[in-house]
Amino acid sequence: MSIIQWYFVILVVVRIGFPTAGCHSGNELAHDGTTQWVEAGALRTTCMTQATELLSLLEGCDSLAVVCHDNPDPDCLASALALETIAEDAGVDRVRIVYGGSISHQQNRALVTVLEIDAHHLSAVEIARFDALAFVDHSTPGSNTEVPATVVPEIVIDHHPTDPIETQFVDVRAGYGATATIFVEYLCELDLEITTRLASALLFALHRERLDFVRSPTEREYEAALKLFPRAELSVLDQLYGSAFTPATLDAIGRAITLRHRCGSSLAAGVGRTVETDALPQAADYLLNLEGVDTVLVYGFINDRIRLSARSIDPEVDVGQILTEAYDELGAVGGHHDMAGGHLDVLQFVNDDTSTIEASDIDDDERLQTAVGSVLERRFFEVLADDDREGYIDNS
């Protein structure tokens, strides 16, 4: 393991100690925007109830499609694997993990390959043939998923902030740092075996989602990591961390470095047209290392969509809210205070009176980058609205 990973493990033991039971008091379950446990609008009372009711629901199903969000990350993939484990224990005959978009990040591809996660693209699966659908690590029908907005899942398990959802089983805990944490609690509460394969996937997810970046992990992430650590195969984690970049990913990061524009302590960069969706958050993380920069937006053009990825280490900035204010009417955006993303329809800019792009320019990569990029960056910087953002400071 890396030095920082060892540091976090030691930190867990020294500062937090061994965890107690995973359940929480009723006071923590108030519908206050931090922890939301709802089923058909009714507030739940204990996490043990959530785990057992999930198991009970699954026991009535013969088949289950576990739907990952588009371009699934380790938190989503590991959570899907954990739900597959719970469903199989409940006697579900057929469980299928499905996703939209692509799995392009080198570590995500390695996770699927090394741990043999049997994930299928939505285009190859008839989800209507399954008794139940489960959304993991996302919650809103039609948002961040290729599943049509008219399709409502029976199960939703997520840690991202969202509006209340009414369906058979909903466990959305916005006060948690990772969906994987919720599933570690489920597995322990149901006294299910956490295999080496599953422990490795969940531990890697916890690190990639929160612990590696110190992105506001809660005490629960450290507790979950401590439960998984003895069971995980550390050589597998080393292998996942050491996975190689694709040339397209390096090209996209290189273009983000070259095409960056800075206003005060914020920075925006376009990568142009790319096939590597997961190159955007990697570029954003990289650019956040630039001295004096605390907030970053990276965008790129993938088919007829504009993909966005934002990061911030400024406690005064909520990039999820920033993206919502800047682009909500143009597509699906949102996220946390320190990391967010989404996608916009390129054609929205053709129809925007403030844009100089025409429909014929969509196939012109340079024109697309210049015209659309200027609108994206202007909106981003205007919403941030810091006093020192008077204009661009190019390539600095």
Residue pairs with C-beta under 8 A, 6 or more apart in sequence:
1 9
1 234
1 237
1 238
2 241
4 212
5 207
5 211
5 212
5 237
8 207
8 211
8 222
8 225
9 225
9 226
9 229
11 222
12 222
12 223
12 225
12 226
13 226
16 219
16 222
16 223
16 226
18 226
19 223
19 226
19 227
22 47
22 184
22 185
22 188
22 189
23 46
23 47
23 48
23 189
24 35
24 46
24 47
26 45
26 46
28 35
28 175
29 35
29 37
29 43
29 44
29 45
29 46
31 38
31 43
31 164
33 161
33 174
34 174
34 175
35 173
35 174
35 175
35 176
36 162
36 164
36 170
36 172
36 173
36 174
37 43
37 44
37 47
37 50
37 170
37 171
37 172
37 173
38 44
38 164
38 165
38 166
38 170
38 172
39 53
39 167
39 168
39 169
39 170
40 166
40 167
40 168
41 164
41 166
44 50
44 53
44 171
47 185
47 189
48 189
50 171
50 186
51 185
51 186
51 189
51 190
52 189
52 190
53 169
54 86
54 155
54 157
54 169
54 171
54 186
55 86
55 89
55 90
55 190
57 132
57 154
57 155
57 168
57 169
58 64
58 86
58 87
58 90
58 91
58 92
58 132
59 90
59 91
61 87
61 90
61 92
61 131
61 132
62 92
62 93
62 94
62 131
63 92
63 93
63 94
63 95
63 96
63 129
63 130
63 131
63 132
64 83
64 87
64 92
64 94
64 95
64 96
64 130
64 131
64 132
64 133
64 134
65 95
65 96
65 98
65 125
65 127
65 130
65 132
65 133
65 134
66 80
66 83
66 84
66 87
66 95
66 96
66 97
66 98
66 134
66 136
67 98
67 99
67 122
67 127
67 133
67 134
67 135
67 136
67 145
67 147
67 153
68 76
68 77
68 80
68 97
68 98
68 99
68 100
68 119
68 136
68 137
68 138
69 76
69 99
69 100
69 135
69 137
69 138
69 144
69 145
70 99
70 100
70 101
70 144
70 145
70 146
71 99
71 100
71 101
71 102
71 103
71 104
71 105
71 277
71 278
72 80
72 99
72 101
72 103
72 108
72 119
72 137
73 105
73 108
73 137
73 205
73 208
73 209
73 278
74 107
74 108
74 111
74 201
74 204
74 205
74 208
74 209
75 137
75 178
75 179
75 180
75 205
75 206
75 208
75 209
76 99
76 136
76 137
76 138
76 179
77 97
77 108
77 111
77 112
77 117
77 119
77 201
77 205
78 111
78 180
78 183
78 198
78 201
78 202
78 204
78 205
79 136
79 137
79 157
79 179
79 180
79 182
79 183
79 205
80 97
80 117
80 119
80 136
80 137
81 97
81 115
81 117
81 197
81 198
81 201
81 202
82 180
82 183
82 184
82 186
82 187
82 198
82 201
82 202
83 134
83 136
83 155
83 157
83 183
84 95
84 97
85 187
85 192
85 195
85 198
86 183
86 186
86 187
86 190
86 192
87 95
88 95
89 190
89 192
94 130
96 118
96 120
96 125
96 130
97 117
97 118
97 119
97 120
98 119
98 120
98 121
98 122
98 125
98 127
99 119
99 120
99 121
99 122
100 121
100 122
100 145
100 146
100 147
101 146
101 277
102 275
102 277
103 109
103 112
103 119
104 246
104 249
104 275
104 276
104 277
104 278
104 279
105 249
105 278
105 279
105 281
105 282
106 243
106 244
106 245
106 246
106 249
106 278
107 208
107 240
107 241
107 243
108 278
109 243
110 239
110 240
110 243
111 117
111 201
111 204
111 240
112 119
114 236
114 239
114 240
115 197
115 200
115 201
115 236
116 197
117 201
122 146
122 147
123 146
127 133
127 147
127 151
132 153
132 154
132 155
133 147
133 151
133 153
133 154
133 155
134 153
134 154
134 155
134 156
134 157
135 145
135 153
135 155
135 156
135 157
135 158
136 157
136 158
136 179
137 157
137 158
137 159
137 160
137 179
138 144
138 145
138 158
138 160
139 156
139 158
139 160
139 162
139 165
139 170
139 172
140 162
140 163
140 165
141 147
141 148
141 149
141 150
141 151
141 152
141 153
142 148
142 149
142 150
142 332
143 149
143 332
143 334
144 332
144 342
144 343
152 167
153 167
154 167
154 168
154 169
155 167
155 168
155 169
155 170
156 165
156 167
156 169
156 170
156 171
156 172
157 170
157 171
157 172
157 179
157 182
157 183
158 171
158 172
158 173
158 179
159 172
159 173
159 174
159 176
159 177
159 178
159 179
159 181
159 182
160 172
160 174
160 334
160 335
160 336
161 174
161 320
161 334
161 336
162 172
162 174
165 172
171 182
173 182
175 218
176 182
176 218
176 220
176 221
177 209
177 210
177 215
177 216
177 217
177 218
177 220
177 221
178 205
178 206
178 209
178 210
178 217
178 221
178 224
180 202
180 205
180 206
180 209
180 224
181 206
181 218
181 220
181 221
181 224
183 202
184 194
184 202
184 224
184 227
184 228
185 220
185 224
187 194
187 198
188 194
188 227
194 202
194 227
194 228
194 231
195 231
196 231
196 232
196 233
199 228
199 231
199 232
199 233
200 232
200 233
200 236
200 237
202 224
202 228
202 232
203 225
203 228
203 229
203 232
203 237
204 236
204 237
204 240
206 221
206 224
206 225
206 228
207 225
207 237
209 215
210 216
210 217
210 221
211 217
211 221
211 222
211 225
213 285
215 336
215 338
215 339
216 336
216 337
216 338
246 276
248 274
248 275
248 276
248 279
249 276
249 278
249 279
249 282
251 274
252 271
252 272
252 274
252 276
252 279
252 280
252 283
252 300
253 271
253 279
253 282
253 283
253 286
255 269
255 270
255 271
255 272
256 269
256 270
256 271
256 283
256 284
256 286
256 287
256 298
257 269
257 283
257 286
257 287
258 395
259 269
259 270
259 271
259 272
259 369
259 373
260 267
260 268
260 269
260 287
260 394
260 395
261 267
261 268
261 269
261 377
261 392
261 393
261 394
261 395
262 293
262 392
262 393
262 394
262 396
263 381
263 384
263 386
263 388
263 389
263 390
263 391
263 392
263 393
264 386
264 388
264 389
265 292
265 293
265 294
265 295
265 314
265 386
265 388
266 293
266 294
266 295
266 296
266 297
266 380
266 381
266 384
266 386
266 389
267 287
267 290
267 293
267 295
267 296
267 297
268 296
268 297
268 298
268 299
268 376
268 377
268 380
268 381
269 283
269 287
269 296
269 297
269 298
269 299
270 298
270 299
270 300
270 369
270 373
270 376
271 279
271 280
271 283
271 298
271 299
271 300
272 300
272 301
272 365
272 368
272 369
273 300
273 301
273 302
273 365
273 368
274 300
274 301
274 302
275 302
277 300
277 302
277 307
279 300
280 298
280 299
280 300
280 307
280 308
280 309
280 341
281 298
281 309
281 311
281 339
281 341
283 298
283 309
284 296
284 297
284 298
284 309
284 310
284 311
285 311
287 293
287 296
287 298
288 294
288 296
288 311
288 312
288 313
294 312
294 313
294 314
294 317
295 310
295 311
295 312
295 313
295 314
295 317
295 319
295 322
295 384
296 310
296 311
296 312
297 308
297 309
297 310
297 319
297 323
297 376
297 377
297 380
298 308
298 309
298 310
299 306
299 307
299 308
299 309
299 373
299 376
300 306
300 307
301 307
301 346
301 365
301 368
301 369
301 372
304 345
304 346
304 347
304 362
305 331
305 343
305 344
305 345
305 346
306 331
306 343
306 344
306 345
306 346
306 372
306 376
307 341
307 342
307 343
308 323
308 327
308 333
308 340
308 341
308 342
308 343
308 344
308 376
309 340
309 341
310 319
310 322
310 323
310 335
310 339
310 340
310 341
311 319
311 338
311 339
312 318
312 319
312 337
312 338
312 339
313 338
317 337
317 384
318 336
318 337
319 335
319 336
319 337
319 338
319 339
319 340
320 334
320 335
320 336
320 337
320 339
320 340
321 337
322 340
322 380
322 383
322 384
323 333
323 334
323 335
323 340
323 341
323 342
324 333
324 334
325 383
326 333
326 379
326 380
326 382
326 383
327 333
327 342
327 344
327 376
327 379
330 344
330 345
330 348
330 349
331 342
331 343
331 344
331 345
331 348
332 342
332 343
333 340
333 341
333 342
333 343
333 344
334 340
334 342
335 341
335 342
346 362
346 368
346 372
347 359
347 362
349 355
349 357
349 371
349 372
349 375
350 357
350 358
350 359
350 362
352 375
354 375
355 371
355 372
355 375
356 371
357 367
357 368
357 371
357 372
361 367
361 368
361 371
362 368
381 389
